[in-house]
Every structure is written in structure tokens, then in C-alpha cells.
Amino acid sequence: MSHVRRAVHLLALVFITGTIESYACDPCGLHNSVQVPGIINTLRSTGLQSGAVTAGAQQQLSTFNVRNENDLRTTQSDLELIKSLSVTQMSLGYNVSDTVAAQMNIPFIIRNYDRFERFQKVNDSEAGFGDMSLTGTYSPYSYNDFDSRFFVAAIAGAKLPTGDTGSLTRVATDDPATADQRIQGRGLTLGTGSVDVPLGLVSYARIGRVVAFTSAQYTIRGEGAADYRFANDLLWTATPGYLFLLGEEESLSVSVVLSGEYKGDDRLNGAALTKTSANNLYLGPELFYSMTNRMSVQLALDLPVSLDVGGAAVKPETRLRLALSFSF
């Protein structure tokens, strides 16, 4: 199955970009600049308009399932198991021209998890701002008329270490084997403590009422807090759909989203943590509504169809996403 998943990832990337370029992921720091609303949803709605200010907010709620929790309780005296993760991404952007735009993204994160101390389970939570990112968007080509529309855009930026890294420092004194058991792969921290570089491509095509939106982002990660290094990661999406409403003032599309996330092993003090990798595929519906070229609403549900979490006890269940974008 792992070979099949890798083949699907590769074929999807070739379909999306024509090159091996890509975006970011849920288990590795929550920093997905390409999927943050604002300029991207504006591109989907109308394209870049010189001098426009864009603002957006996206709420993503992820839930997780813990395998063999009773076994873990009796074998691990100090452990954290993530149960749910709420990420609210806020963005503010400016269209420098019809082809160039800049955007700032700030996430607010709430982690709900079970903490085991001396084999006793305690429900706990952590909330705060995550790492801020600054991105630039360049759209070298776009075409738009009533019968068809197309654009392609490249995105690059930097994620800055502004989020709290207290969860990382708690495992800093562990040897890698102990840290691997404590972390279990997902939702580890609000901030990574590293400077990272997201690189991505997005495209949109419409012929009549048939639409397709694709995105891919690859994030190059630096050394983080407490000698912890998150692995470079990839997120891609392919979103074919149909416009049930298409007018001069508003539009509504219903789509199917196929998405994937891939990352290797994180490292602590240079040693690989084998329960931190991910190679997952999701499938689910999406609604995208745009009104008067000034506002858009996006609602999507991601359901896992193939999961490989490197032997970690925590597996993702569902992701629910709601996004609002405005252009002024």
C-alpha cells in the first residue's frame, strides 16, 4: 500500500504542476500558506486586482483517533495523545499589481490532548498564536471571460518562529526513543522555533461550468527549538467541480477535493523519530461561493481514505474547514 500511496502522490503532483513542486501539512507545524484564504481565494474568484486589500480567516478543526490507548496507559508513564486540533488562520494581503501580491498569515491554535502522568490520564489543552508567515504571490498568466477562465500562480515566503515552543522544550531532555513514544506524531506544538521556506504553485481552470483548482506546496524546514527539526513536508490538492450557479454577481461551485500530505521523520539531536512520519490521502466535498467579486465562502470536509503514520498511536479522523475571504 505504501508504494501505491507514493505513486498517487507523484501522479497528482505531475497533474497539478508539471514539475515536482509543492506545499505543507497538519502533522508537522500547521503552516500551510497556500491553503490560507485571502489572496488565493481572491484568485479563485476574480484574479488579482491592483491596489486591492484582501483579508481572510479560515477555521480548521481536526479530530484524531488513538489506537491501543489502554496498552499505552500501562506501558508509558509520561505521554501526550492529541485528541483534537483547532487552527484559525488569519490573513491580510495587498495586491501590488495585477500579477504580484503579498500576504501575512497568523494562526491561532488550540490543542486538546490527554496527558498521562504516572499512568494516570488527565485531559489538558493548550492555546496560543502559532508561527507567523509572510508570502508573496506571482501570477504570470491569467485569462478571464464569461465562458472560460484560467490562472496559474507561484508562491514563496518565510515562516517565522513567533509561536510558543514550550511543548518542544518538554521533550528536549529525552533520548530519541523516549521522545518518539511521548510525541506519537501529531499536534506537538504551537510553534516550531524554526525559520521555514514554503514554495508552491496553484492553478485554476474553468470551461463553461466545469472547474478545477489545484495546489501544491513544499516546505523546507530549518532547525527548531530544543534541537528539534521537523521534516520537510508536502501538501497537494486536486479539486474538480461544477458551477451550479454562474452569474455576473455571484457563483457557487460544488467540488470533490482529493488531497495528500507527506513528510519524513522528524529529528531530535540529529536522531530520527520514527513515529513522526506521515503519508496520507484524503477525499471529501467542498462548496465555494463567491459574491460580487468582493467576498467568498469556502466549506470543505476531508475524510481519510489511506493513512500511514509511521506506527504512531494517533491517527487523523476528519478535518472540517470553513474559510471567509474579502477584497476591498
Buried (B, 14 or more C-beta within 10 A) or exposed (E): EEEEBBEBBEEBBEEBBEEEBBBBBBBBBBBBBBBBBBBBBBBBBBBBBEEBEBBBBBBBBBBBBBBEBEEBBEEBEBBBBBBBBBBBBBBBBBBBEBBBBBBBBBBBBBBBBBBBEEEEBEEEEBEBBBBBBEBBBBBEEBEEEEEEBBBBBBBBBBBBBBBBBBBBBBBBEBEBEBBBBBBBBBBBBBBBBBBBBBBBBBBBBBEEBEBBBBBBBBBEBBBBBBBBBBBBBBBBBBBBBBBEEBEEEEBBBBBEBBBBBBBBBBBBEEBBBBBBBBBBBBBBBBBBBBBEBBBBBBEBBBEBEBBBBBEBBBBBEBBBBBBBBBBE
